[in-house]
Amino acid sequence: MRRYDNKIINYDKLLSYGFKIEKDNYIFNKSIHNGEFNVIVIVNNGMITSKVVEVDSNDEYVLVDTSSTGSFILEVNNEYEEVVNDIFSKCLDNYNLSNKVISYIKNKYGDEVEYLWEKFPSYAVVRNKWNNKWYALIAKIEKNKLIGESNELIWVLNLRCDSDIVDNINIFPGYHMNKKSWISIDLCGNIDIDNVYNLIDKSYELSGKK
């Protein structure tokens, strides 16, 4: 899998969707507008490209994705967008940093994640082994638990930290924690991994205080 604009391409899902492998490419074709055009989507080396081709001439129909107007052009463009958007929604997964977070904690501090709740199997906590205090919690939650109305599932990392770094973009008040002393990081967002590591270190230090 490769990252693609905050998503990762799931190649197994591409094949299930109907993509065919041709050499190093994953290719999908779909007829639109009563068979007059073909939408061709190509995935190669982590990049997704798409185009519309006129069936009769086999020439690319260059008026899609332009500012051109007219009912015919809009109809073709809308059908094209429906195909591409459906592929994006069904074949791309949320990119998240949870595996990197777990590896960093284990390698630097020697602490393992613990799954404590049968009712919440995705929730994993990390304790400071010297005093048994929590300094991290990783969980999959609905995005609307942090912001907005979307019920999209995202991975979050709860850390001990002062609330003054909350930006309500990537860093939020602690979910299910004391919001003055804990934060929640959207691991499916755009936050830099080195920033996450620094915040983990700070949380670990705070957990060590008596």
C-alpha positions as CSV (number, residue, x, y, z in Angstrom):
1,M,0.0,0.0,0.0
2,R,1.1,3.6,-0.7
3,R,-0.1,6.9,0.6
4,Y,-2.3,9.0,-1.7
5,D,-3.5,12.4,-0.4
6,N,-4.1,11.2,3.1
7,K,-5.3,7.8,1.8
8,I,-3.6,4.6,1.0
9,I,-4.4,2.5,-2.0
10,N,-5.7,-0.9,-1.1
11,Y,-4.6,-3.1,-4.0
12,D,-6.7,-6.0,-2.8
13,K,-9.7,-3.8,-3.0
14,L,-8.8,-2.7,-6.5
15,L,-8.8,-6.3,-7.7
16,S,-12.1,-7.0,-5.9
17,Y,-13.6,-3.8,-7.5
18,G,-12.7,-5.0,-11.0
19,F,-9.2,-3.7,-11.8
20,K,-7.0,-5.9,-14.0
21,I,-3.3,-6.2,-13.7
22,E,-1.4,-5.4,-17.0
23,K,2.3,-5.4,-16.5
24,D,2.9,-3.0,-13.6
25,N,-0.4,-1.2,-13.9
26,Y,-3.8,-1.8,-12.3
27,I,-6.4,-0.8,-15.0
28,F,-10.1,-0.3,-14.8
29,N,-12.5,0.5,-17.6
30,K,-16.1,1.5,-17.4
31,S,-18.5,2.5,-20.2
32,I,-20.5,5.7,-19.6
33,H,-23.1,7.9,-21.3
34,N,-24.9,5.0,-23.2
35,G,-21.6,3.5,-24.3
36,E,-20.3,6.6,-26.1
37,F,-17.3,6.9,-23.7
38,N,-15.0,4.8,-21.6
39,V,-13.6,5.9,-18.3
40,I,-10.1,4.5,-17.9
41,V,-8.5,4.5,-14.4
42,I,-4.8,3.5,-14.1
43,V,-2.9,2.9,-10.8
44,N,0.8,2.8,-11.2
45,N,3.6,3.2,-8.6
46,G,1.1,4.7,-6.0
47,M,-0.3,7.2,-8.4
48,I,-3.9,7.3,-9.7
49,T,-4.7,8.7,-13.1
50,S,-7.9,8.7,-15.1
51,K,-9.3,9.8,-18.4
52,V,-12.3,9.6,-20.7
53,V,-12.0,8.1,-24.1
54,E,-14.4,8.4,-27.0
55,V,-15.4,4.8,-28.1
56,D,-15.7,5.5,-31.8
57,S,-12.5,7.4,-32.3
58,N,-10.5,6.0,-29.3
59,D,-9.4,9.6,-28.7
60,E,-9.2,11.1,-25.3
61,Y,-12.2,13.4,-24.5
62,V,-10.4,16.4,-23.1
63,L,-13.4,18.5,-22.1
64,V,-13.8,16.7,-18.8
65,D,-12.1,18.3,-15.8
66,T,-12.2,21.7,-17.5
67,S,-14.3,24.8,-17.2
68,S,-16.2,24.0,-20.4
69,T,-19.9,24.3,-20.0
70,G,-22.9,22.8,-21.9
71,S,-25.4,20.2,-20.9
72,F,-23.7,17.4,-22.8
73,I,-20.3,18.1,-21.4
74,L,-21.7,18.3,-17.9
75,E,-23.5,15.0,-18.2
76,V,-20.3,13.3,-19.3
77,N,-18.3,15.0,-16.6
78,N,-20.8,14.0,-13.9
79,E,-20.8,10.4,-14.9
80,Y,-17.0,10.4,-15.1
81,E,-16.8,11.9,-11.6
82,E,-19.3,9.3,-10.2
83,V,-17.0,6.5,-11.4
84,V,-13.8,8.0,-10.0
85,N,-15.4,9.0,-6.7
86,D,-16.8,5.5,-6.3
87,I,-13.4,4.0,-6.7
88,F,-11.9,6.4,-4.2
89,S,-14.5,5.6,-1.6
90,K,-14.3,1.9,-2.0
91,C,-10.6,1.2,-2.8
92,L,-8.7,3.7,-0.6
93,D,-8.2,3.4,3.1
94,N,-7.6,6.0,5.7
95,Y,-3.8,6.6,6.2
96,N,-2.9,6.5,9.8
97,L,0.2,6.5,11.9
98,S,-0.9,4.0,14.6
99,N,1.6,1.3,13.6
100,K,4.5,3.8,13.6
101,V,3.4,5.1,17.0
102,I,3.3,1.6,18.5
103,S,6.8,0.8,17.1
104,Y,8.2,4.0,18.4
105,I,6.9,3.5,21.9
106,K,8.1,-0.1,22.0
107,N,11.6,0.7,20.6
108,K,12.2,3.7,22.7
109,Y,10.6,2.9,26.0
110,G,10.1,-0.9,25.8
111,D,6.4,-0.6,26.7
112,E,3.8,-2.8,25.0
113,V,0.2,-1.8,24.2
114,E,-2.5,-3.4,26.3
115,Y,-6.1,-4.2,25.2
116,L,-8.1,-3.9,28.3
117,W,-11.8,-3.8,27.2
118,E,-13.6,-6.6,25.4
119,K,-16.3,-4.1,24.5
120,F,-13.8,-1.8,22.8
121,P,-11.3,-4.2,21.1
122,S,-9.5,-1.4,19.2
123,Y,-8.7,0.6,22.4
124,A,-5.0,0.1,23.4
125,V,-3.3,1.7,26.4
126,V,0.4,2.2,27.1
127,R,1.6,2.4,30.7
128,N,4.9,3.7,32.1
129,K,6.4,0.5,33.4
130,W,8.1,2.4,36.3
131,N,4.9,3.6,37.9
132,N,2.1,1.9,35.9
133,K,0.6,5.3,34.8
134,W,-0.9,5.6,31.4
135,Y,0.8,8.0,29.0
136,A,-0.9,6.9,25.7
137,L,-4.2,5.5,24.4
138,I,-4.8,4.5,20.8
139,A,-8.4,4.0,19.6
140,K,-10.6,3.9,16.6
141,I,-13.5,6.3,17.0
142,E,-16.0,8.2,14.9
143,K,-14.6,11.5,13.7
144,N,-17.7,13.4,15.1
145,K,-16.4,12.5,18.6
146,L,-13.8,15.1,18.0
147,I,-15.2,17.5,15.5
148,G,-18.0,17.9,12.9
149,E,-20.8,15.5,12.1
150,S,-18.9,12.8,10.1
151,N,-19.2,9.2,11.4
152,E,-16.1,8.2,9.5
153,L,-13.9,6.0,11.6
154,I,-10.4,7.4,12.4
155,W,-7.5,6.4,14.6
156,V,-6.7,8.8,17.4
157,L,-3.8,8.9,19.9
158,N,-4.5,10.3,23.4
159,L,-1.5,11.8,25.2
160,R,-0.8,13.7,28.4
161,C,-0.2,17.3,27.3
162,D,-1.4,20.8,28.1
163,S,-4.4,21.8,26.2
164,D,-2.7,25.0,24.8
165,I,-1.5,23.1,21.7
166,V,-5.0,22.2,20.6
167,D,-5.7,23.5,17.1
168,N,-8.9,21.6,16.4
169,I,-7.4,20.5,13.0
170,N,-5.1,17.7,14.0
171,I,-4.9,18.1,17.8
172,F,-8.1,18.1,19.9
173,P,-9.1,18.1,23.5
174,G,-8.6,14.7,25.0
175,Y,-11.4,12.3,24.0
176,H,-12.7,10.5,27.2
177,M,-10.0,12.1,29.2
178,N,-9.4,15.3,31.3
179,K,-9.4,17.9,28.6
180,K,-7.1,20.2,30.5
181,S,-4.3,17.6,30.7
182,W,-4.9,15.3,27.8
183,I,-5.0,15.8,24.0
184,S,-6.3,13.6,21.1
185,I,-4.3,13.5,17.9
186,D,-6.0,12.5,14.6
187,L,-3.6,9.9,13.2
188,C,-5.5,9.9,9.9
189,G,-4.8,13.7,9.5
190,N,-1.9,15.7,8.2
191,I,0.2,15.9,11.4
192,D,3.9,15.3,11.0
193,I,5.2,12.1,12.5
194,D,8.1,13.8,14.2
195,N,5.7,16.1,16.0
196,V,3.8,13.0,17.2
197,Y,7.0,11.5,18.5
198,N,7.9,14.6,20.4
199,L,4.4,14.7,22.0
200,I,4.8,11.0,23.0
201,D,8.1,11.9,24.7
202,K,6.5,14.7,26.5
203,S,3.6,12.5,27.6
204,Y,6.0,9.9,28.9
205,E,7.9,12.5,30.9
206,L,4.6,13.8,32.4
207,S,3.6,10.3,33.4
208,G,6.8,9.9,35.3
209,K,6.2,12.8,37.6
210,K,5.0,12.0,41.1
